[in-house]
Amino acid sequence: MTQHENPTVDVLLVGAGIMSATLGVLLKELDAGLRIELVEQMEGGAAESSNPWNNAGTGHAGLCELNYTPEKADGSIDTQKAITINTQFEVSKQFWSHLVENGTFGSAQSFVSSVPHLSFVHGESGVNYLRKRYAALRDHHCFAQMDYSEERATLQQWMPLMMRERDNTEALAATRVALGTDVNFGALTLQLLDYLSRQSDCRVSYSSKVVGLTRVAEGWRVRVRSAGQGTREVLAKRVFLGAGGGALPLLQMSGIPEGKGYGGFPVSGQWLRCDNPEVVAQHQAKVYSLAEVGSPPMSVPHLDTRVVDGKKSLLFGPYAGFTTKFLKNGSFLDLPLSVRPGNLWPMLAVARDNMDLTRYLIKEVMQSAEQRLDALRKFYPSLRPEDWRLEIAGQRVQIIKKDPATGGKLEFGTEIVASADGSMSALLGASPGASVAVSAMLTLLKRCFPAELASQEWQARLGQIFKADAQQLAADAALYQSVQAHSNDVLGLA
């Protein structure tokens, strides 16, 4: 893109993470003539939540995450969220496969690897729950490859590291899906950004911070302050705020009525990390278990194989903490400055109704190093403390929104907020965000690009990229199997 003082763009993307990068590439695939600029306040892309050490790298597909299959009051298992996330992840894989086949990327192995996904429980109540979960999932084609076992010999094969020196009288059970994935969302994001920066009428600007958003007849006048270059203005027909935890303050800056009432609850994270090759070689899986009673969904413990830049490590956690920052590189004033008259009551209502979360965070913050290791010993009884070190993860900002019944509600998913005319949009929330980024951005297209999306040109291009959407994949077993097999072949997943 030709650089001049006051450029006009069709779309301004704020934040160089997986969401903005995905939306930018998707838009250029649908219309190569769109003028796009992406601005990022850090010196490079994928510096916050998309960085591989700031997240678990799980290709979330509902295969092992027990919080996606809650037990209902009548004792049955609710499988809908697991099915939805599974098919949405397959939509992401279709998009990545399209880009690989068209030469956009190099080898897919630089960002995605096959890692089995396991659910692991202990104790009679845990075993009973997992047995019911398996029975509820196994007949659906999305989970046809899931295996279940309570046999020690089988569990030894699936997770040898976790079975060493374990009490033989303890009730145990696990499910396993061999075709799980580990995704380096940082590497994926950087590949998307590199591709985007090489397109015509496209500009990626780092060390650039949005400091003003003003509604004008043509769209939005955006003031951008760049390191060493001062402040400039960009006239954008549409603006997307994909800045992770930084999206909420920018949404508030925009002043759109649809953003009023939203607040944010920041949660920091930590992992225990092991790079000892002898230990790492004994665990090839992502193993998720049940959260402790009274703990929030984000606290689900898991022991993961991570593959970053071709090297394997193990991560265990997450251990939560509290800070008032909305970004890892943010300010301690982020939370207090986000409080507005419109969101004060929802935030107070959430504080009133989530005392369990408050107690949980206090407990997590006060943990000693030995207490963290004790949590890991439930997965890996024979651990050696010297093999593990603390790794600081990224920030997550959970959504607080108005609720007519309670005054305020704390959400643990993701949500798109958009102005009525679609000219301003933002993505708020956390997990399973990155894994379902493509589906989230397709939803955004429906909200913000309805006329273009209905055109023959865009429909034809979407048909070339996606053989099926999430709803079709959930309903049609043969179609699901065909689409999954093709994506796995292109991405090198075995």
N, C-alpha and C positions, 0 to 999 in steps of 0.2 A: 504494500500500500504506500502510495506517495505520502511522505510526511509533510504536513503543513500545519499552520498554527491552530486553525479551527476546522478540523475535518468533520465531515458528515458521514455517519455510518448507518447501515441498516440495523445492526445489532451490536451493542456493547456488552461484553461479558466481563463480570467482575470476579476475580479469583481464578488462580491457575491450578485448581484441583481437578479431580476426576469429573465432577459435574459440568463445569464450564468447558473443559476440554472435550467431553463427550458431546455436549450440545453444539459446540462450534464445528466439530468434524461432521456431525450429523447434518447440520444446516448446509455446509458446503457440499456434502454428498447429494443433498436434495436440490440445491440451487448454487452452482459454482459462481454465479454472478453476484451473490450477496457480498456487501461490504461489511467486514467484521473487524472489530478490535477487541482484544482481551487485555485487561490491565490487572496487574498483580503487585501488591506492595512489597513482597519479598524479592530477593535478587534472582530467584529462579522458581520453576514450577514444582508442584507436589511437595511443598515445604511444610505443610501443616498436616491435616488428617490423612491425606493421601500418601504421605511418606511411609515406606514399608515398616518402619519401626514404631510408627504412631498408631498402628492398627494390627489386628490379628491376622490379616491376610486371608481369612476364610472366604472362599467362594460360597457365600450364603445361599443354600438351596433347600433348607428345611430338612436336610438328611440327618443331622445330628443335634440341632439346636432344640433342646427340650422346651424352652420357653415359647417356641412357636406352636407347640401342641399342648395347650393347657387342659387340665382335667376339669370338666364341667361339674356343676352341683350334683347332677344325677350319676356321676361316676364315669360317664363316657368321655372320650377324647375328642377335642375339637381339632380337626385336621385342616381346616380351610386355609389358615394363614400359611401353613407349611406348603400346601399345594400352590398357593399364589406365589410365594417367594421362589419355589422351585421353578415354576414356569417362567417367571420374570428373569431368573438367572439364565435360563435357556435362551431368552430373547437377547440378553447381553452377549452370550456366546455366539449367536447368529451374527451380530454386528461385528464382533471381533473377527470372526471367520471371514466375513465379507471383506474387511480391510486387509487381512492376510492374503486372501486370494487375489486381491487387486494390487498387491505389491506396496500397500501403504506402509506396512511394517516389514521388519525382517522376520526372524524366527519367532513364532509364538512362545517358544520355550523361555524367552527372555522375560516373560511376565506371567505365565500360567504353567502350573505343574500338577500332575496327578498325585494326590495325597488322599488315602482313604479317610472317610468321615465315620467316626464312631460315637455312639451314645453309651455312657457307662454309668451304672448305678450300683449302690451297695445297700444292704439292709432289706428286710422283707417288704416294707412299703415301697421302696424304690424299685425293687424287682417287680412287684405287682403292677406298678405304674408303667414300667417299660414294656412289660408283657402286653398290657392293654394297648399301649401306643403302637407297638408292632402289629398287633391284630387289626388296629384301625387303619394303618397305613398300607399294609402289604398287598391289599387287593387293588390299590390304585396304581395305574401304570407308571406314575412318576416315581414310585418307590418299589417297583417290581424287583429291583436288584438288591434290596435290603435283606440281610441275614440277621438272625437272632440266635443267641446262645447263652446258656447258663453253665455250660460245661467248662471246667477248668482247663482242660487240654486245648479247647478251641480258643478260649480267652488268652491263653499263653501264646498261641500263634498270632493272634490279632494284636496284642499289646504286651510283648515280652518284658519290657522295662517296668511296666506297671504291675506285673504279676510277681516280681521278685520279692521274696521274703514277706509275702502277704499271708495273713491269718487264713488257714485252710477251712475254718468253720464259718467264715463270713459269707453271707448270701450275696452273690454277685450276678450281674447280667450285663450284656452289651448287645447293641446292634451295630452292623457294619455295612457300609456301602463303599465298594472299591473305587468307584468313579467319582470320588470327591475331588476338590481342587484346593490348591494354595495359589493365591493371586498376589503378585507384587503390583499393587495398585499405583505405587510410585513410578515404576518402570513403564507401566501401561500409560499413565498420565503423560509422562515425558515423551513417549512415542506419539501420542495424539497431538501434543503441543508442537512437537517438531514438524509433524505433517501439516498442521494448521499454519505454522509460520512460513511454510514454503508455498502456500497457495496465493494466487493473485487476489488483490483487493483484501488482503488479510494482514493484520499487524498484531504482534504480541509484545506488550510493553511491560517490562519488569521494573522494580523499584518505583512503582507508580501507584499512588493512593488516591481513591475517590474522596474528595473533601466537600463536594457540593452536588446536590441533585435538585434541579428546578424544572417543574412541568411547563412546557411551552406548546404552542399549537402543533409544531412538527414532531413532537415527542418529548425528549428530555435534553436539557442542557446540563452536561456533566462536567464539573470542574475536577481536573486531575492534576495532582502535584507529583512531579517526577524528580528524583534525586539529581541534583546538579543542573536541572533544566527549568526550575520554577514551576508555575502553574499555567495550565492551558485549559481550553474548553473543547469539548467534543459534543456535537449535536447528534443524538442517537434516536432513531425511530423507536427502537425497543431496547430495554435494558434488562439483563438477567443478573441477579445477585446470587452467585454460586460461591460465596466466600466462606463457607463453613460457619463457624461460630460468629464470624464477622458479618454475616448476612443480616442479622436482626438489627444492629444499629443502623445499617444502611437502609433497611426497609423503613425504619422509623424516620430516617432523614428524608425519605421520599415523601412522606406525609399522605400516602394513599389511604383511603378509609378502610380498605380491606386489611391493612396491616395493623389497625388499631386493636388494642386488647391483647396482642401477643407479647409474651415475656419469655425469658430464657433462664434455665437453671443449669449453670456450668458444673461439670464433673470432670475432674482430672483422673488420669489413670497411670498405673505402673505395672510392669511385668517382672517376673524373674526370668532371666535369659541364661541359657547354657550353650557354649560353643565347643565343649569338649567332644572331639570326634568319636571317642569310644562310647560315650553316653548317647550322643545324637544318633549313632548308627543302630541303636537298639529300639528306636521309636520312629516308626514311619506312619504317622496318623495325626488327625486332629480329633481329640477325644473330649467331648463335652459332657458335663454332668448336670445335676440339679443344683439350683441355687439354695442356699441355706434358708430355712423358714424365716419369713419376715424381710428377706433381702429383695431388692428390686430386680427386674429382669436383666438389667445390664450387668449384674454381678455374677452371672452364670460362669462357674470356673471351667477352664479347659486347658489341656496340655497339648500344644501344637507343634508339629513340624513346620518350620518356616524355610522358604527357599528365597534368598535374596542375593541377587547377582551371582547365581549359580552355586552358592554355598548354603549348606543346611545348618540350621540352629534349632533349638527348642525354646518355646516361650510358654510360661505358665502364668495364669492370672485370669481376669484382671483384678488388681487391687485398686479400689476407688479412693479418691481423695476429694477435697473441696478446695477450690480457689475461686476468686471473683473474676478471673480472666476468662474471656470468651475464646481466645486463641492461645496456643502454647507460647507464641511470641507477642501476646497481647498485653493489655494494661490491667492492673488491679482495680482500675476504675470502671472497667467494662460493665460489670453487673450494676453498681449503683447508678451509673449514667444511663442505663437502659430503663430505669423505672420511670413510668409516665402515669399521669392520672388515669389513663384508659386501661393500664394493665396492673395497677396497684392492687385492686381488689382480687383479680384472679391469682396474683402472686401470693397474697396473704391467705387466700383460700387454700391454695396448694400447700403452703407452709403448715396450715392448720390440719389438713387431712393426710399429710405424709410424714407423720412423726416416726414411723418405722424407717423411712429413708434417712431422716435426720440422725436417728440412733445408729443406723448402719454406717453412715459416712463418718460419724465421730469415732466409731469403733475402728474403721479402716484407717483413719488418720493416726490413731493412737497405737497402731500395731508396731511391734518390735520386729527386727529381722528374724528372730526365732519363731515368732508367731506366723510370719509369712511362710517360712519353711514348713511349719506344722500343717498349713493348708495344702502345700504341695505334697507332703507325705501321705495324704489321703489318696493321692494318685500314684505316688512313687515312694513307697515306704523305705527303700534302701538308699535314698539319695545321700550324696556327700555335699555338705554346705559349700565347700570350696569350689564346686563346679558351677555355682549359680551366682549371678550378680543382678543388681536392680537396674532396670531399664525404664526410663520415663516415657510414657506413651503420650498420645495427643489429647487435646481437649475435646470434650463433647458438650454441646449445649442442648439440653432436652427442652422441648417445646412446652410452654405454659400458655393455655388459651382459655377464653371464656367458656363457661359451662352454665346453662340455665338452671340446672338442678343444684349444683354445688358452689357456683360462683367462679370456680377455676379448676382446670384439669391439667395434669402433668402427662404429656405424651412421650412415648419412647420410640416412636417411629419417625418417618419423614413426612413432610407436608409441603405442598406447593401453594404459595400465596401469590395471587396475581390481581392487578387492577382490572376493572370492568372492561376496559378497551384492550387489555393484553399488552400494553406498552411497557409495563413494569411488572417483573415477577421475581420471586425469591424462593429458594429451597431452604427450608428449616428442618432441623432435627438430625438424628444420627442413624444408627444401625437399622436395617441392613443396607443403608445408602449406597455405598460404592458398588456392591454386587448387583444392584438393580438400577444402576444409574441410567441405563439405556431406556428401560421402561418408564422411569421417572421423567426423562426428557421427551419421550413420545407423548406422555400425558401433558407435559408443558406445551408441546406443539398444538395439541387440541385446544388448549386454553388460550394461547397467545398467537397462533398462526392458523386460525380456522379456515380462512378463505384459501390460503395457499395449500393447506393440507387437503382440501377438497378438490383441488385442481387435478386434471388428468396427469400433468407432468409429475407432480409430487407423488401421486398414487402409484404411477408406474415405477418410479424410483424406489419407493418403499417396497413394492412387490419384488424388485430385484434384490433388495437387501435382506428382507425378512420373508421366509416361506410361510410363517405362521406367527400369530400373536399369542399372548399368554393364555387368553381364553380358549382359543382353538387348541393349543397344546394340552390344556387341562381336560378338554372334552374328548379328544381323539387320540387313542392309544397308538394306532399305526402311524399317524402323522408325527406324534411326539417322538417315537422311536426312530423314525426316518430323519427328522431334523436333528435330534441329539447325536445320532451316529455320524452324520455329515459334519457337524460342528466339532465333535471329538476327533474325527479324522484330520480335519484341517488344522486344528490346534495342537495336534500331536498328543492327545490325551488317551491313555490306554487303560 
